[in-house]
Amino acid sequence: MSLTSLRFYNTLSQTVEEFQPLENKKVQMYVCGPTVYDYCHMGHARSYIVFDVIRRHLIYRGYTVNYVQNFTDVDDKILKRAKELDVNPLELSRKFVTAYFEDMDRLNVMRADHYPRVTEFMEPIIGIIKALVDKGYAYESAGSVYFSIDRMVSEVGVLSHQTYDSLKVGARIEVDERKRNPMDFVLWKAAKPGESLSWDSPWGKGRPGWHIECSAMSVKLLGEQIDIHGGGMDLIFPHHESEVLQSEAYTGKVPFAKYWIHNGFLLVDKEKMSKSLGNFFLIRDILQKFSPETVRFFILNTNYQGPLDFSDAGLDEARKSLARIQNTVAEIKAREGKPGSESSGQDIAILIAKSKAQFDEHMDNNFSTREAIAEIFEFTRTVNRLLMGSLSGDEAKQISGLYDHFSNILGIRWEVSEKKEDVLADELMKLIIDIRAAVRKKKDFETSDLIRSRLKDMGITLEDTKEGVKVKRQ
């Protein structure tokens, strides 16, 4: 596939730019991975599905992508959780790394080329910190090492596009006497008494700060400058800002990353989904109710930069919309190669080329998956009209090939993975709930109670709540 004009929004410049990698067709891409102290939630699913699609499209457009995603396998949250559970911190993090791969494999997220872990990168991390100290960009205080923000004032706010003074006012909220400037951030954390995990360093026992790990991994695996750095919008400040400062101070090369891509938040009741807020839903729990294809379709049917409201109702609507495409694809696959079928009499090749060009253009334009999916629906409506008439096996095969192209880029499998019996059971349950609501509205509480009682005998409990009827199965 020849290269084309690919353009997307760059957080660094706050504009949509044409993509021109540092080295011809090679793309060095780094995406911040999870802190593995628990199972991944749907906010993680959104981010890693988004960057999976970006990577897929880059590959389709002829680029060789070297993709790195890290695991933070030691930090305060991991140590705290390990202490609560009375387990080894590294055993805990290993467990949730395994769980991460289980979740992402089910969601059809392609494996990265490298998955570095903090605990495996202590030597390069300490080496970079030492170099920053030697250059005067960092200083030791009480066994910890801090990055001196005063040495890089002109670069402060480069990603968040805030001024040094406005950020400094916010930084004063957290007072730390060990810092020379409230905005200085930790590169190496001195071990606390009784802490179960630490490493030797020139400044004593301790472990890395959060920001330095990504710089070390990126420089080691991708080089001193990279093409694309990605993550959620919540990482812009302070994490990605800090990465820029320490990386450019260490290498002397600007910019550290040429393009920065950030996906929008997944919202629950207009609040960002996060473990700290307690409003999160685990991927594995959602996949008990909805197929991986439905989850991907739900996430990609909103463009990556915008907020996405999460709800079971939204996922259910996504399931129904996806089923319309899946049913058409199933019919087309069934007609492939059938001998004796009459031609539609239309130029199928032109129809396919036009739809493919529209889809590709949407993806080239800031990875606009919502518009790309809209084109799939438009193509599907045309195909459904063709299915009502004559369509040869060869024509069906050509059409099937375009659906394969859509699938390869979006990572959505068109095959129905949910059992038909399960889908039917869910629809019947909704019908029963609607009937019960109708009889309750007529004040026929005897029939309403009978429905509820018979369901309870079957191990199904209905709970009437302010948010609606909740179904619990024993």
C-alpha positions in Angstrom: 0.0 0.0 0.0 1.4 3.4 -1.0 1.7 6.2 1.6 -1.0 8.8 1.6 -1.7 12.1 3.3 -2.4 11.0 6.9 -3.2 13.8 9.3 -4.1 13.9 13.0 -4.4 16.2 16.0 -1.1 16.9 17.8 -1.5 17.9 21.4 2.0 19.5 21.2 0.9 22.0 18.5 -2.8 22.0 19.2 -3.4 21.6 15.5 -4.2 18.8 13.0 -0.8 18.1 11.2 0.2 16.0 8.3 2.1 13.0 9.6 5.8 12.9 8.6 7.8 10.5 10.7 11.4 11.2 11.6 12.7 8.3 9.4 10.8 7.7 6.2 8.3 4.8 6.7 9.5 3.8 10.2 7.3 4.8 13.2 8.5 4.7 16.7 5.4 4.7 19.0 5.1 4.6 22.8 1.9 4.3 24.7 1.7 4.5 28.5 0.5 1.2 30.0 -1.4 0.4 33.2 -0.3 0.3 36.8 -0.9 -3.4 37.5 -2.4 -3.5 41.0 -5.9 -4.5 39.9 -7.9 -5.8 36.9 -8.3 -3.3 34.0 -11.4 -1.2 33.7 -13.3 0.1 30.7 -11.3 3.3 30.7 -8.2 1.1 29.9 -10.2 -0.7 27.2 -10.9 2.6 25.5 -7.3 3.8 25.4 -5.8 0.5 24.3 -8.5 -0.1 21.6 -8.0 3.4 20.3 -4.2 3.0 20.0 -4.6 -0.5 18.6 -6.7 1.0 15.7 -4.2 3.8 15.2 -1.4 1.2 14.9 -3.5 -0.9 12.5 -4.1 2.0 10.2 -0.5 3.1 10.2 0.5 -0.5 9.2 -2.1 -0.5 6.5 -0.8 2.8 5.1 2.6 1.2 4.6 4.5 2.2 7.8 6.6 -0.2 9.9 5.5 0.5 13.5 7.7 -0.3 16.5 5.2 -0.2 19.3 6.1 -0.1 23.0 3.7 -0.2 25.9 5.0 -0.4 29.4 3.8 -2.0 32.7 4.2 0.0 35.9 4.8 -3.1 38.1 6.1 -1.3 41.2 4.6 1.9 42.8 2.7 3.0 45.9 -0.6 1.5 44.9 0.9 -1.9 44.3 2.8 -1.9 47.6 -0.4 -0.8 49.4 -2.5 -3.5 47.8 0.1 -6.2 48.4 0.3 -5.2 52.1 -3.5 -5.4 52.4 -3.5 -8.9 50.8 -0.3 -10.0 52.5 1.3 -11.1 49.3 4.6 -10.3 47.5 4.2 -7.1 45.5 5.9 -8.7 42.4 3.6 -11.7 42.6 0.6 -9.3 42.7 1.8 -7.3 39.7 2.6 -10.5 37.7 -1.0 -11.7 38.4 -2.5 -8.5 36.9 -0.1 -8.4 34.0 -1.5 -11.9 33.1 -5.0 -10.6 33.6 -4.3 -7.6 31.3 -3.3 -9.9 28.4 -6.4 -12.0 29.0 -8.6 -9.0 28.7 -6.8 -7.4 25.7 -6.6 -10.7 23.8 -10.4 -11.1 24.2 -10.8 -7.5 22.9 -8.7 -8.4 19.9 -6.0 -5.8 20.8 -2.8 -6.7 18.9 0.2 -7.5 21.1 2.8 -4.7 21.3 6.3 -5.3 20.0 7.7 -4.6 23.5 6.2 -4.7 27.0 8.9 -3.3 29.3 8.4 -3.5 33.1 9.8 -1.0 35.6 11.4 -3.8 37.6 13.4 -4.9 34.6 14.7 -1.4 33.8 16.4 -0.3 37.0 19.8 0.0 35.4 18.8 2.4 32.6 16.5 4.3 35.0 19.2 4.9 37.5 21.7 5.8 34.7 19.4 8.5 33.4 18.8 9.9 36.8 22.5 10.0 37.5 23.1 11.8 34.2 20.5 14.4 35.1 22.1 15.0 38.5 25.5 15.3 36.9 24.2 17.9 34.4 22.6 19.9 37.1 19.0 19.2 36.1 18.3 17.1 39.3 19.4 17.1 42.9 19.4 14.7 45.9 17.5 15.5 49.0 17.1 13.1 52.0 17.8 10.0 49.8 15.4 11.0 47.1 16.2 12.7 43.8 14.1 15.5 42.3 14.0 17.1 38.9 14.8 20.9 39.1 12.0 22.6 37.3 13.9 26.0 37.4 16.4 24.6 34.8 13.6 24.1 32.2 11.2 27.0 32.9 10.8 27.8 29.2 9.5 24.3 28.5 7.0 24.1 31.3 3.4 23.8 30.0 4.5 22.7 26.6 1.7 20.0 26.4 -0.9 21.3 28.8 -0.4 24.8 27.3 -0.5 26.5 30.7 1.9 29.1 32.0 4.7 28.4 34.5 3.1 30.8 37.0 -0.4 29.2 36.8 1.1 25.7 37.3 3.3 26.9 40.1 0.3 28.3 42.0 -1.4 24.8 41.8 1.8 23.1 42.9 1.9 25.0 46.1 -1.1 23.0 47.3 1.2 20.1 48.2 4.1 21.3 50.4 7.2 19.2 50.5 10.2 20.7 52.4 12.6 18.4 50.5 11.9 20.3 47.3 13.6 23.5 46.2 10.6 24.4 44.1 7.0 23.1 44.7 6.8 22.0 41.1 10.0 19.8 41.2 9.0 16.2 40.7 10.6 13.0 42.1 12.9 10.9 40.0 14.0 8.5 42.7 12.0 7.8 45.9 14.0 6.9 49.1 12.7 3.7 50.6 10.5 4.2 53.7 11.2 2.1 56.8 9.8 -1.4 56.5 9.0 -1.0 52.8 9.1 -4.4 51.2 10.6 -3.5 47.8 13.6 -1.3 47.0 16.8 -1.2 44.9 20.3 0.0 45.6 21.3 3.3 44.0 24.0 6.1 44.4 21.5 7.8 46.7 20.6 4.8 48.8 17.8 2.3 48.7 14.7 3.3 46.9 12.7 3.0 43.7 11.9 5.1 40.7 9.3 7.9 40.5 6.5 7.4 38.1 7.5 9.8 35.3 11.1 8.6 34.8 10.2 5.0 33.9 8.6 6.0 30.6 11.5 8.2 29.5 14.0 5.4 30.3 12.0 2.7 28.5 11.3 4.9 25.5 15.0 6.0 25.1 16.2 2.4 25.5 13.8 0.7 23.1 12.9 3.4 20.6 15.8 6.0 20.7 16.3 9.5 21.9 13.5 10.9 19.8 10.3 9.2 18.8 7.4 9.8 16.4 4.3 9.2 18.5 3.7 9.2 22.2 0.2 8.3 23.3 -2.1 7.9 26.3 -5.2 9.2 28.0 -5.9 12.9 28.4 -5.5 12.6 32.1 -1.8 11.9 31.5 -1.0 15.2 29.8 -0.2 16.9 33.1 1.9 16.1 35.1 3.0 12.7 33.6 3.7 13.6 30.0 4.8 17.1 30.8 7.4 15.6 33.1 8.5 13.1 30.5 9.2 16.0 28.0 11.3 17.9 30.5 13.4 15.1 31.8 13.9 13.4 28.4 14.9 16.6 26.6 17.2 17.6 29.5 18.9 14.1 29.3 19.3 13.8 25.5 19.5 17.5 24.6 17.2 16.7 21.7 14.0 18.6 21.0 11.3 17.5 20.7 11.3 14.3 22.7 8.2 13.1 20.8 7.2 14.8 17.5 3.5 13.9 17.8 1.4 13.5 21.0 -2.0 11.7 20.7 -4.4 11.7 23.7 -7.7 9.9 23.8 -10.7 11.3 25.7 -12.3 10.2 28.9 -14.8 7.4 29.4 -17.5 9.0 31.6 -20.0 7.6 34.1 -22.6 10.1 35.1 -20.5 12.9 33.6 -17.5 11.9 35.8 -14.2 10.4 34.4 -14.2 6.6 35.0 -11.3 5.8 37.4 -10.5 3.5 40.3 -9.8 6.5 42.6 -13.4 7.7 42.1 -14.8 4.2 42.5 -17.0 4.5 39.4 -15.2 2.0 37.3 -16.4 -1.2 35.5 -14.0 -4.0 35.0 -13.5 -5.2 31.4 -14.0 -8.9 32.4 -17.3 -8.1 34.1 -18.6 -6.2 31.0 -17.5 -9.1 28.8 -19.8 -11.4 30.8 -22.7 -9.4 29.4 -21.5 -8.1 26.1 -19.3 -9.6 23.3 -15.8 -8.2 22.6 -17.1 -7.1 19.2 -19.8 -5.0 20.9 -17.4 -3.4 23.2 -15.0 -2.4 20.4 -17.9 -1.1 18.3 -19.2 0.9 21.2 -15.8 2.5 21.8 -15.0 3.2 18.2 -18.4 4.6 17.3 -17.2 7.8 19.0 -14.1 9.6 17.8 -11.2 9.1 20.1 -10.7 12.6 21.3 -14.2 13.2 22.5 -15.8 12.0 25.8 -17.7 8.8 25.8 -20.6 8.2 28.1 -20.5 4.6 29.4 -23.8 2.7 30.2 -25.3 -0.7 29.7 -28.0 1.1 27.5 -25.2 2.4 25.3 -23.6 -1.0 24.9 -27.0 -2.6 24.2 -27.6 -0.1 21.5 -24.2 -0.8 20.1 -24.9 -4.5 20.1 -28.1 -4.0 18.1 -26.4 -1.7 15.6 -23.5 -4.1 15.1 -25.9 -7.0 14.6 -27.2 -5.2 11.5 -23.8 -5.3 9.9 -23.0 -8.8 11.2 -26.3 -10.2 9.6 -25.5 -8.7 6.3 -21.9 -10.0 6.3 -23.2 -13.5 7.2 -25.6 -13.4 4.2 -22.7 -12.2 1.9 -20.4 -14.9 3.2 -23.1 -17.5 2.5 -23.4 -16.4 -1.1 -19.7 -16.4 -1.8 -18.7 -18.8 -4.6 -22.2 -20.1 -5.2 -22.4 -21.3 -8.8 -25.1 -20.3 -11.1 -26.1 -17.1 -9.3 -27.0 -14.3 -11.7 -25.0 -11.0 -11.7 -26.5 -8.0 -10.1 -25.9 -6.1 -13.4 -24.1 -3.3 -11.5 -20.4 -2.5 -11.5 -19.6 -3.9 -8.0 -15.9 -3.0 -8.4 -16.8 0.7 -8.6 -19.2 0.5 -5.7 -16.5 -1.2 -3.6 -13.7 1.2 -4.6 -15.9 4.3 -3.8 -16.8 3.0 -0.3 -13.3 1.9 0.5 -11.9 5.3 -0.5 -14.5 7.0 1.7 -13.6 4.8 4.7 -9.9 5.2 4.2 -10.3 9.0 3.9 -12.1 9.1 7.3 -9.3 7.1 8.9 -6.7 9.3 7.3 -8.4 12.3 8.7 -7.5 12.1 12.4 -8.5 8.4 12.7 -12.2 9.4 12.5 -13.7 6.0 13.4 -17.2 7.3 13.9 -17.4 8.6 10.3 -15.7 5.4 9.1 -18.4 3.3 10.8 -21.1 5.5 9.3 -19.6 4.7 5.8 -19.8 1.0 6.7 -23.5 1.4 7.5 -24.0 3.3 4.2 -22.3 0.5 2.3 -24.3 -2.1 4.2 -27.6 -0.5 3.2 -26.5 -0.7 -0.5 -25.5 -4.3 0.0 -28.8 -5.2 1.6 -30.6 -3.8 -1.5 -28.4 -6.0 -3.7 -29.2 -9.0 -1.6 -32.9 -8.6 -2.4 -32.1 -9.1 -6.1 -29.5 -11.0 -8.1 -26.0 -11.2 -6.8 -23.4 -13.6 -8.1 -21.0 -15.6 -5.9 -18.0 -13.7 -7.4 -19.7 -10.3 -6.6 -20.4 -11.5 -3.0 -16.8 -12.5 -2.7 -15.7 -9.0 -3.7 -18.0 -7.4 -1.3 -16.8 -9.7 1.5 -13.3 -8.6 0.8 -14.2 -5.0 1.6 -15.8 -6.1 4.9 -12.6 -7.9 5.7 -10.7 -4.6 5.1 -13.1 -2.8 7.5 -12.5 -5.5 10.1 -8.7 -5.5 9.7 -8.5 -1.7 10.4 -11.1 -1.5 13.2 -10.3 -4.9 14.7 -14.0 -5.7 14.9 -14.8 -9.3 13.9 -18.1 -9.6 12.0 -18.8 -13.1 13.2 -21.3 -13.3 16.0 -19.6 -14.4 19.1 -22.6 -14.3 21.4 -24.7 -17.5 21.3 -28.0 -17.0 19.7 -29.7 -18.6 22.6 -28.1 -16.0 25.0 -29.2 -13.1 22.8 -32.7 -14.6 22.6 -32.8 -15.1 26.4 -31.8 -11.4 27.0 -34.5 -10.2 24.6 -37.1 -12.4 26.3 -36.1 -11.1 29.7 -36.6 -7.5 28.4 -40.0 -8.4 27.1 -41.0 -9.9 30.4 -39.9 -6.8 32.2 -41.8 -4.6 29.8 -45.0 -6.7 30.3 -44.6 -6.5 34.1 -44.2 -2.7 33.9 -47.4 -2.5 31.8 -49.5 -4.6 34.2 -48.1 -2.5 37.2 -49.2 0.6 35.4 -52.7 -0.8 35.2 -52.4 -1.5 39.0 -52.6 -5.3 38.3 -50.2 -6.0 41.1 -51.4 -9.7 41.4 -50.0 -10.4 37.9 -46.9 -8.4 38.6 -46.1 -10.3 41.8 -46.8 -13.6 39.9 -44.2 -12.8 37.3 -41.7 -11.8 39.9 -42.4 -15.0 42.0 -42.2 -17.3 39.0 -38.9 -15.8 37.9 -37.5 -16.1 41.5 -38.4 -19.9 41.4 -36.1 -20.0 38.3 -33.2 -18.3 40.1 -33.9 -14.8 38.7 -34.5 -11.9 41.0 -36.0 -8.6 39.9 -35.1 -5.5 41.9 -37.1 -2.3 41.4 -34.7 0.7 41.8 -34.7 4.4 40.9 -32.5 3.6 37.9 -35.0 0.9 36.7 -35.4 -2.8 37.1 -32.2 -4.7 37.8 -31.9 -8.4 37.0 -29.9 -10.8 39.2 -29.3 -14.4 38.3 -28.3 -17.0 40.9 
